[in-house]
Amino acid sequence: QVQLVESGGGLVQPGGSLRVSCATSGFDFDYYAIGWFRQAPGKEREGVVCSSGEYGDNYYAASVKGRFAVSRDNAQNTVYLEMNNLKPEDTGVYYCAAGPGICASYSLYEPDHWGQGTQVTVSP
């Protein structure tokens, strides 16, 4: 059974940092791309970061490039998203998703599996 479980969300002040995690199981982690998406209130879900793992590149949306960093722990089948210099517009529910292969852009194309999401709120 495939599972993706996000954790680490919370409330942070503008300029602060937060790390969210995506723990996965049930598929061959090394051969899957993992994407991070977010959905702000009243807006559509958007791709933020895509991690290809060791067989490809990582991609970042322009709005987060230089502030967010993705990493993978292959031993734990977990992906981390380190978010720095957070802004109020980064607020939203953050989802991780998995799809076979590598990333072609910062928005993982048609993932097979999704996590349940974790709330990130950036507010004074």
DSSP file with accessible surface (Angstrom, degrees, kcal/mol):
  #  RESIDUE AA STRUCTURE BP1 BP2  ACC     N-H-->O    O-->H-N    N-H-->O    O-->H-N    TCO  KAPPA ALPHA  PHI   PSI    X-CA   Y-CA   Z-CA
    1    1 A Q              0   0  195      0, 0.0     2,-0.3     0, 0.0    26,-0.1   0.000 360.0 360.0 360.0 125.2    0.0    0.0    0.0
    2    2 A V        +     0   0   46     24,-0.2     2,-0.4    22,-0.1    24,-0.2  -0.570 360.0 177.6 -77.1 134.1    1.4    3.3   -1.1
    3    3 A Q  E     -A   25   0A  99     22,-2.5    22,-1.9    -2,-0.3     2,-0.4  -1.000  18.3-177.3-138.4 139.3    1.6    6.0    1.6
    4    4 A L  E     -A   24   0A  10     -2,-0.4   112,-0.6   110,-0.3     2,-0.5  -0.985  12.2-174.3-130.4 123.9    2.9    9.6    1.7
    5    5 A V  E     -A   23   0A  66     18,-2.6    18,-2.6    -2,-0.4     2,-0.2  -0.961   7.4-157.6-126.8 114.7    2.7   11.3    5.0
    6    6 A E  E     +A   22   0A   6     -2,-0.5     2,-0.3    16,-0.2    16,-0.2  -0.599  19.7 162.6 -87.0 150.8    3.6   15.0    5.4
    7    7 A S  E     +A   21   0A  62     14,-1.8    14,-2.9    -2,-0.2   111,-0.1  -0.963  38.6  66.1-155.8 166.2    4.5   16.5    8.7
    8    8 A G        +     0   0   39     -2,-0.3    11,-0.3     1,-0.3   110,-0.0   0.408  60.5 137.8 101.1  -1.1    6.3   19.6   10.1
    9    9 A G        +     0   0   28     12,-0.1     2,-0.3     9,-0.1    -1,-0.3  -0.169  20.4 122.9 -68.8 171.5    3.8   22.3    9.2
   10   10 A G  E     -d  120   0B  29    109,-0.8   111,-2.9   108,-0.1     2,-0.5  -0.990  58.8 -49.5 166.6-165.8    2.9   25.1   11.5
   11   11 A L  E     +d  121   0B 131     -2,-0.3     2,-0.3   109,-0.2   111,-0.2  -0.857  51.9 168.5-103.2 130.8    2.8   28.8   12.2
   12   12 A V  E     -d  122   0B  21    109,-2.7   111,-2.1    -2,-0.5     3,-0.1  -0.986  32.5-113.8-141.5 149.8    5.9   30.9   11.5
   13   13 A Q    >   -     0   0  136     -2,-0.3     3,-2.4   109,-0.2    73,-0.2  -0.455  49.9 -81.7 -79.1 155.1    6.6   34.6   11.4
   14   14 A P  T 3  S+     0   0   58      0, 0.0    73,-0.2     0, 0.0    -1,-0.1  -0.300 121.0  27.2 -54.2 137.6    7.6   36.3    8.1
   15   15 A G  T 3  S+     0   0   45     71,-3.4    70,-0.6     1,-0.3    72,-0.1   0.272 100.9 117.7  89.1  -9.4   11.3   35.8    7.5
   16   16 A G    <   -     0   0   21     -3,-2.4    70,-2.5    70,-0.3     2,-0.3  -0.118  57.7-121.8 -83.6-177.4   11.3   32.6    9.6
   17   17 A S        +     0   0   61     67,-0.2     2,-0.3    68,-0.2    67,-0.2  -0.900  23.5 176.0-128.4 155.8   12.1   29.0    8.6
   18   18 A L  E     - B   0  83A  34     65,-2.4    65,-3.2    -2,-0.3     2,-0.5  -0.980  16.6-148.6-154.8 146.0   10.3   25.7    8.6
   19   19 A R  E     - B   0  82A 125     -2,-0.3     2,-0.3   -11,-0.3    63,-0.2  -0.986  13.0-167.8-121.5 125.4   11.0   22.2    7.4
   20   20 A V  E     - B   0  81A   0     61,-2.3    61,-2.9    -2,-0.5     2,-0.3  -0.835   8.7-151.8-108.3 149.5    8.3   19.9    6.2
   21   21 A S  E     -AB   7  80A  20    -14,-2.9   -14,-1.8    -2,-0.3     2,-0.4  -0.863  11.4-158.0-121.5 153.9    8.8   16.2    5.7
   22   22 A a  E     -AB   6  79A   0     57,-2.4    57,-2.2    -2,-0.3     2,-0.5  -0.915  12.1-165.0-132.6 103.0    7.2   13.6    3.4
   23   23 A A  E     -AB   5  78A  45    -18,-2.6   -18,-2.6    -2,-0.4     2,-0.3  -0.784  15.4-168.9 -90.4 128.0    7.6   10.1    4.6
   24   24 A T  E     +A    4   0A  11     53,-2.4     2,-0.3    -2,-0.5   -20,-0.2  -0.809  15.3 164.7-120.7 158.9    6.9    7.5    1.9
   25   25 A S  E     +A    3   0A  47    -22,-1.9   -22,-2.5    -2,-0.3     3,-0.1  -0.975  50.0  52.2-160.8 159.5    6.3    3.8    1.7
   26   26 A G  S    S+     0   0   52     -2,-0.3     2,-0.3   -24,-0.2   -24,-0.2   0.509  94.9  64.8  92.0   4.6    4.9    1.2   -0.7
   27   27 A F  S    S-     0   0   26    -24,-0.1     2,-1.5   -26,-0.1    -1,-0.2  -0.960  96.5 -83.4-150.2 169.2    6.9    2.0   -3.8
   28   28 A D    >   -     0   0   91     -2,-0.3     3,-1.8     1,-0.2     4,-0.2  -0.582  42.6-168.8 -80.2  92.5   10.5    2.0   -5.1
   29   29 A F  G >  S+     0   0    3     -2,-1.5     3,-1.7     1,-0.3    -1,-0.2   0.815  78.0  61.3 -54.0 -40.3   11.5    5.4   -3.7
   30   30 A D  G 3  S+     0   0   51      1,-0.3    25,-0.3    -3,-0.1    -1,-0.3   0.765 108.2  44.0 -62.3 -24.8   14.8    5.6   -5.7
   31   31 A Y  G <  S+     0   0  128     -3,-1.8    70,-2.4    23,-0.1     2,-0.4   0.204  99.5  87.3-108.0  14.7   13.0    5.5   -9.0
   32   32 A Y  E <   -E  100   0B  45     -3,-1.7     2,-0.3    68,-0.2    70,-0.1  -0.930  67.8-135.1-117.7 141.1   10.2    8.0   -8.2
   33   33 A A  E     -E   99   0B   0     66,-3.0    66,-2.2    -2,-0.4     2,-0.5  -0.684  19.3-150.6 -83.8 144.4   10.1   11.7   -8.5
   34   34 A I  E     -EF  98  51B   0     17,-2.5    17,-3.2    -2,-0.3     2,-0.4  -0.979  11.6-166.1-120.1 124.2    8.6   13.5   -5.5
   35   35 A G  E     -EF  97  50B   0     62,-2.8    62,-2.1    -2,-0.5     2,-0.5  -0.841  11.8-146.2-109.9 146.8    6.9   16.8   -6.0
   36   36 A W  E     +EF  96  49B   1     13,-3.3    12,-2.9    -2,-0.4    13,-1.6  -0.962  22.8 176.9-108.3 131.7    5.8   19.4   -3.5
   37   37 A F  E     -EF  95  47B  13     58,-3.1    58,-2.6    -2,-0.5     2,-0.3  -0.850   9.8-160.2-124.4 161.5    2.6   21.4   -4.2
   38   38 A R  E     -EF  94  46B  12      8,-2.4     8,-2.8    -2,-0.3     2,-0.4  -0.992   6.3-158.2-143.4 153.3    0.8   24.0   -2.2
   39   39 A Q  E     -E   93   0B  72     54,-1.9    54,-2.4    -2,-0.3     6,-0.2  -0.964   9.9-158.5-134.6 115.4   -2.7   25.3   -2.1
   40   40 A A    >   -     0   0   23      4,-0.5     3,-2.4    -2,-0.4    52,-0.1  -0.546  44.0 -77.0 -85.5 156.7   -3.5   28.7   -0.7
   41   41 A P  T 3  S+     0   0  110      0, 0.0    -1,-0.1     0, 0.0     3,-0.1  -0.285 118.0   4.8 -55.6 128.5   -7.0   29.6    0.5
   42   42 A G  T 3  S+     0   0   92      1,-0.2     2,-0.3    -3,-0.1    -2,-0.0   0.540 114.3  99.9  76.8   5.8   -9.2   30.4   -2.5
   43   43 A K  S <  S-     0   0  147     -3,-2.4    -1,-0.2     1,-0.0     2,-0.1  -0.815  76.3-100.0-121.9 164.4   -6.5   29.4   -5.0
   44   44 A E        -     0   0  174     -2,-0.3    -4,-0.5     1,-0.1     2,-0.1  -0.431  47.3 -93.9 -77.4 155.5   -5.7   26.4   -7.2
   45   45 A R        -     0   0  103     -6,-0.2     2,-0.3    -2,-0.1    -6,-0.2  -0.469  48.1-165.8 -67.6 139.7   -3.0   24.0   -6.1
   46   46 A E  E     -F   38   0B  91     -8,-2.8    -8,-2.4    -2,-0.1     2,-0.2  -0.963  22.0-111.8-132.2 147.4    0.3   24.8   -7.6
   47   47 A G  E     +F   37   0B   7     -2,-0.3   -10,-0.3   -10,-0.2    60,-0.2  -0.513  33.6 170.0 -74.1 144.6    3.6   23.0   -8.0
   48   48 A V  E     +     0   0B   1    -12,-2.9    13,-2.8     1,-0.4     2,-0.3   0.701  60.2   1.8-120.5 -50.1    6.5   24.4   -6.0
   49   49 A V  E     -FG  36  60B   0    -13,-1.6   -13,-3.3    11,-0.2    -1,-0.4  -0.994  53.2-159.3-145.4 146.8    9.4   22.0   -6.1
   50   50 A b  E     -FG  35  59B   0      9,-2.3     9,-2.4    -2,-0.3     2,-0.5  -0.998   6.0-161.4-132.3 131.1   10.2   18.7   -7.8
   51   51 A S  E     -FG  34  58B   2    -17,-3.2   -17,-2.5    -2,-0.4     7,-0.2  -0.947   9.5-176.8-113.8 121.5   12.9   16.3   -6.7
   52   52 A S    >   -     0   0    2      5,-0.7     3,-0.6    -2,-0.5     2,-0.1   0.601  34.0-138.7 -88.4 -13.4   14.1   13.6   -9.1
   53   53 A G  G >   -     0   0   15      1,-0.2     3,-1.4     2,-0.1    -1,-0.3  -0.453  57.7 -31.4  80.8-161.1   16.5   11.9   -6.7
   54   54 A E  G 3  S+     0   0  127      1,-0.3    -1,-0.2   -24,-0.1   -23,-0.1   0.649 134.1  60.9 -74.8  -9.8   19.9   10.8   -7.8
   55   55 A Y  G <  S+     0   0  117     -3,-0.6    -1,-0.3   -25,-0.3     2,-0.3   0.387 114.5   8.4 -98.3   3.3   18.9   10.1  -11.4
   56   56 A G  S <  S-     0   0   24     -3,-1.4     2,-0.2    45,-0.1    -3,-0.1  -0.887  82.9 -73.4-160.4-167.3   17.8   13.6  -12.3
   57   57 A D        -     0   0  107     46,-0.3    -5,-0.7    -2,-0.3    46,-0.4  -0.532  32.4-121.1-100.4 165.4   17.7   17.2  -11.3
   58   58 A N  E     -G   51   0B  69     -7,-0.2     2,-0.4    -2,-0.2    -7,-0.2  -0.814  26.4-159.0-100.8 147.4   15.7   19.2   -8.8
   59   59 A Y  E     -G   50   0B  82     -9,-2.4    -9,-2.3    -2,-0.3     2,-0.4  -0.974   4.2-163.3-130.4 145.1   13.5   22.1  -10.0
   60   60 A Y  E     -G   49   0B  57     -2,-0.4   -11,-0.2   -11,-0.2    46,-0.2  -0.976  24.2-115.9-129.0 139.9   12.1   25.1   -8.2
   61   61 A A    >>  -     0   0    6    -13,-2.8     3,-1.7    -2,-0.4     4,-1.5  -0.382  33.8-115.6 -65.6 149.9    9.3   27.5   -9.0
   62   62 A A  T 34 S+     0   0   96      1,-0.3    -1,-0.1     2,-0.2     3,-0.1   0.837 113.1  63.1 -57.9 -33.4   10.6   31.1   -9.5
   63   63 A S  T 34 S+     0   0   61      1,-0.2    -1,-0.3     3,-0.0   -15,-0.0   0.697 116.2  27.9 -68.2 -18.0    8.7   32.2   -6.4
   64   64 A V  T X> S+     0   0    0     -3,-1.7     3,-2.4   -16,-0.2     4,-2.3   0.491  85.5 124.9-120.4  -7.2   10.7   30.0   -4.1
   65   65 A K  T 3< S+     0   0  150     -4,-1.5     4,-0.1     1,-0.3   -16,-0.0  -0.299  81.8  17.8 -60.6 132.6   14.0   29.6   -5.8
   66   66 A G  T 34 S+     0   0   81      2,-0.5    -1,-0.3     1,-0.1     3,-0.1   0.240 125.5  58.5  89.6 -14.1   16.8   30.6   -3.5
   67   67 A R  T <4 S+     0   0   26     -3,-2.4    17,-2.0     1,-0.2     2,-0.3   0.687  98.6  54.4-114.4 -33.1   14.6   30.3   -0.4
   68   68 A F  E  <  -C   83   0A   8     -4,-2.3    -2,-0.5    15,-0.2     2,-0.4  -0.812  60.0-171.7-106.0 148.2   13.4   26.6   -0.5
   69   69 A A  E     -C   82   0A  45     13,-2.5    13,-3.2    -2,-0.3     2,-0.4  -0.994   8.1-153.8-140.9 131.8   15.7   23.6   -0.7
   70   70 A V  E     +C   81   0A  13     -2,-0.4     2,-0.3    11,-0.2    11,-0.2  -0.808  17.1 172.7-105.1 143.6   14.6   20.0   -1.3
   71   71 A S  E     -C   80   0A  63      9,-2.1     9,-3.0    -2,-0.4     2,-0.4  -0.970  17.9-142.8-145.3 159.6   16.5   16.9   -0.1
   72   72 A R  E     -C   79   0A  45     -2,-0.3     2,-0.7     7,-0.2     7,-0.2  -0.979   5.9-157.1-127.5 140.9   16.0   13.2    0.1
   73   73 A D  E >>> -C   78   0A  55      5,-3.2     5,-1.9    -2,-0.4     4,-0.8  -0.918  11.9-173.1-111.6  99.5   17.0   10.6    2.6
   74   74 A N  T 345S+     0   0   62     -2,-0.7     3,-0.2     1,-0.2    -1,-0.1   0.793  82.1  57.5 -68.0 -28.2   17.0    7.4    0.6
   75   75 A A  T 345S+     0   0   89      1,-0.2    -1,-0.2    -3,-0.1    -2,-0.0   0.842 117.4  33.8 -68.9 -31.5   17.6    5.2    3.7
   76   76 A Q  T <45S-     0   0  126     -3,-0.5   -52,-0.3     2,-0.2    -2,-0.2   0.399 102.6-128.5-102.0  -0.7   14.4    6.6    5.2
   77   77 A N  T  <5 +     0   0   52     -4,-0.8   -53,-2.4     1,-0.2     2,-0.4   0.898  65.4 135.2  51.8  44.8   12.4    7.0    2.0
   78   78 A T  E   < -BC  23  73A  13     -5,-1.9    -5,-3.2   -55,-0.2     2,-0.4  -0.954  45.5-155.0-129.1 142.7   11.7   10.6    3.1
   79   79 A V  E     -BC  22  72A   0    -57,-2.2   -57,-2.4    -2,-0.4     2,-0.4  -0.948  12.4-157.4-116.6 138.5   11.9   13.9    1.3
   80   80 A Y  E     -BC  21  71A  43     -9,-3.0    -9,-2.1    -2,-0.4     2,-0.5  -0.898   8.1-159.2-116.1 145.4   12.4   17.2    3.1
   81   81 A L  E     -BC  20  70A   0    -61,-2.9   -61,-2.3    -2,-0.4     2,-0.6  -0.953   9.5-161.3-123.8 108.7   11.5   20.7    2.1
   82   82 A E  E     -BC  19  69A  68    -13,-3.2   -13,-2.5    -2,-0.5     2,-0.5  -0.810   8.9-165.7 -90.1 123.1   13.5   23.3    3.9
   83   83 A M  E     +BC  18  68A   0    -65,-3.2   -65,-2.4    -2,-0.6     2,-0.3  -0.956   9.8 177.5-118.1 120.0   11.8   26.7    3.7
   84   84 A N        +     0   0   60    -17,-2.0   -67,-0.2    -2,-0.5   -68,-0.2  -0.793  59.6  20.0-119.0 162.2   13.6   29.9    4.6
   85   85 A N  S    S-     0   0   90    -70,-0.6    -1,-0.2    -2,-0.3   -68,-0.2   0.913  85.6-159.0  47.1  50.7   12.8   33.6    4.5
   86   86 A L        -     0   0    1    -70,-2.5   -71,-3.4    -3,-0.2   -70,-0.3  -0.270   8.6-158.0 -66.2 146.8    9.2   32.7    4.5
   87   87 A K    >   -     0   0   77    -73,-0.2     3,-2.5   -72,-0.1     4,-0.3  -0.853  31.7-108.9-121.2 157.0    6.6   35.2    3.3
   88   88 A P  G >  S+     0   0   67      0, 0.0     3,-1.9     0, 0.0    34,-0.4   0.853 117.8  63.1 -54.8 -32.8    2.9   35.5    3.9
   89   89 A E  G 3  S+     0   0  125      1,-0.3   -49,-0.1   -49,-0.0    -3,-0.0   0.575  89.1  69.5 -72.7  -5.4    2.2   34.4    0.3
   90   90 A D  G <  S+     0   0    1     -3,-2.5    -1,-0.3    32,-0.1    30,-0.1   0.519  74.7 119.0 -82.6  -6.0    3.9   31.0    1.2
   91   91 A T    <   +     0   0   29     -3,-1.9     2,-0.3    -4,-0.3    30,-0.2  -0.346  40.4  88.3 -62.4 137.3    0.9   30.3    3.4
   92   92 A G  E    S- H   0 120B   0     28,-2.7    28,-2.8   -52,-0.1     2,-0.5  -0.927  80.7 -59.7 161.8 178.9   -1.1   27.2    2.3
   93   93 A V  E     -EH  39 119B  33    -54,-2.4   -54,-1.9    -2,-0.3     2,-0.5  -0.828  50.2-147.1 -88.8 126.2   -1.5   23.5    2.6
   94   94 A Y  E     -EH  38 118B   0     24,-3.2    24,-1.9    -2,-0.5     2,-0.4  -0.855  17.2-174.0-100.7 126.6    1.6   21.7    1.4
   95   95 A Y  E     -E   37   0B  43    -58,-2.6   -58,-3.1    -2,-0.5     2,-0.3  -0.920  13.7-150.2-117.2 143.8    1.2   18.4   -0.3
   96   96 A a  E     -E   36   0B   0     -2,-0.4    19,-2.5   -60,-0.2     2,-0.3  -0.836  18.6-175.7-106.5 153.6    3.8   15.9   -1.5
   97   97 A A  E     -EI  35 114B   0    -62,-2.1   -62,-2.8    -2,-0.3     2,-0.4  -0.981  12.1-143.7-146.4 154.3    3.2   13.6   -4.4
   98   98 A A  E     +EI  34 113B   0     15,-2.4    14,-2.1    -2,-0.3    15,-1.9  -0.950  18.9 166.3-127.6 142.3    5.0   10.8   -6.2
   99   99 A G  E     -E   33   0B   3    -66,-2.2   -66,-3.0    -2,-0.4    11,-0.1  -0.989  40.3 -96.9-149.1 148.2    5.3    9.7   -9.7
  100  100 A P  E    S+E   32   0B  79      0, 0.0     2,-0.2     0, 0.0   -68,-0.2  -0.294  85.7  14.5 -67.0 147.0    7.6    7.3  -11.6
  101  101 A G  S    S-     0   0   38    -70,-2.4     2,-0.2   -49,-0.1    -2,-0.1  -0.614  97.9 -44.9  97.7-151.2   10.6    8.7  -13.3
  102  102 A I        -     0   0   99     -2,-0.2     2,-0.2   -70,-0.1   -69,-0.1  -0.731  57.2 -90.7-121.5 168.9   12.2   12.1  -13.1
  103  103 A b        -     0   0    5    -46,-0.4   -46,-0.3    -2,-0.2     3,-0.1  -0.556  23.5-174.5 -79.7 144.9   11.1   15.6  -13.0
  104  104 A A  S    S-     0   0   94      1,-0.2     2,-0.3    -2,-0.2    -1,-0.1   0.541  75.3  -7.6-107.7 -17.0   10.7   17.7  -16.1
  105  105 A S  S    S-     0   0   50    -46,-0.1    -1,-0.2     2,-0.1   -46,-0.2  -0.909  88.8 -77.4-159.7-173.3    9.9   20.9  -14.3
  106  106 A Y  S    S+     0   0  109     -2,-0.3     2,-0.7   -46,-0.2   -70,-0.3   0.660 114.9  67.7 -73.4 -14.8    9.1   22.2  -10.9
  107  107 A S  S    S-     0   0   44    -60,-0.2    -3,-0.2   -59,-0.1    -1,-0.1  -0.910  88.9-130.8-110.6 108.0    5.5   20.9  -11.1
  108  108 A L        -     0   0   15     -2,-0.7     2,-0.5   -59,-0.3    -5,-0.1  -0.349  27.4-120.6 -59.2 127.2    5.5   17.1  -11.1
  109  109 A Y  S    S-     0   0  181      1,-0.2    -1,-0.1    -4,-0.1   -74,-0.0  -0.598  72.9 -28.3 -81.1 120.5    3.3   16.0  -14.0
  110  110 A E  S    S-     0   0  136     -2,-0.5    -1,-0.2     1,-0.1    -2,-0.0   0.886  78.0-149.4  44.7  68.0    0.3   13.8  -13.1
  111  111 A P        -     0   0   22      0, 0.0   -12,-0.3     0, 0.0    -1,-0.1  -0.266   9.6-142.8 -62.4 152.8    1.5   12.2   -9.9
  112  112 A D  S    S+     0   0   88    -14,-2.1     2,-0.4     1,-0.2   -13,-0.2   0.774  80.6  31.5 -83.4 -31.1    0.2    8.7   -9.1
  113  113 A H  E     -I   98   0B  55    -15,-1.9   -15,-2.4  -110,-0.0     2,-0.3  -0.981  63.8-165.0-137.8 146.1    0.0    9.2   -5.3
  114  114 A W  E     -I   97   0B  91     -2,-0.4  -110,-0.3   -17,-0.2   -17,-0.2  -0.931  14.6-133.5-129.6 149.6   -0.7   12.1   -2.9
  115  115 A G        -     0   0   11    -19,-2.5  -110,-0.2    -2,-0.3     3,-0.1  -0.356  32.5-108.4 -86.7 179.7   -0.2   12.8    0.7
  116  116 A Q        -     0   0  113   -112,-0.6  -111,-0.1     1,-0.2   -21,-0.1   0.614  59.6-118.8 -88.8 -14.2   -2.9   14.4    2.9
  117  117 A G        -     0   0   12    -21,-0.1     2,-0.4     1,-0.0   -22,-0.2   0.070  14.1-124.5  96.6 154.5   -1.2   17.7    3.3
  118  118 A T  E     - H   0  94B  22    -24,-1.9   -24,-3.2  -111,-0.1     2,-0.4  -0.998  25.9-118.4-138.1 138.0    0.2   19.8    6.1
  119  119 A Q  E     - H   0  93B  88     -2,-0.4  -109,-0.8   -26,-0.2     2,-0.5  -0.595  24.8-172.9 -82.9 131.0   -0.7   23.4    6.9
  120  120 A V  E     -dH  10  92B   0    -28,-2.8   -28,-2.7    -2,-0.4     2,-0.5  -0.993   4.5-175.3-120.3 123.8    1.9   26.1    6.7
  121  121 A T  E     -d   11   0B  45   -111,-2.9  -109,-2.7    -2,-0.5     2,-0.6  -0.984   9.3-167.3-123.9 123.9    0.9   29.6    7.9
  122  122 A V  E     +d   12   0B   4     -2,-0.5  -109,-0.2   -34,-0.4   -31,-0.2  -0.940  33.2 135.9-111.5 110.7    3.2   32.6    7.7
  123  123 A S              0   0   52   -111,-2.1    -2,-0.1    -2,-0.6   -36,-0.0  -0.993 360.0 360.0-155.5 146.4    1.9   35.5    9.7
  124  124 A P              0   0  127      0, 0.0  -111,-0.0     0, 0.0  -112,-0.0  -0.261 360.0 360.0 -62.1 360.0    3.1   38.1   12.2
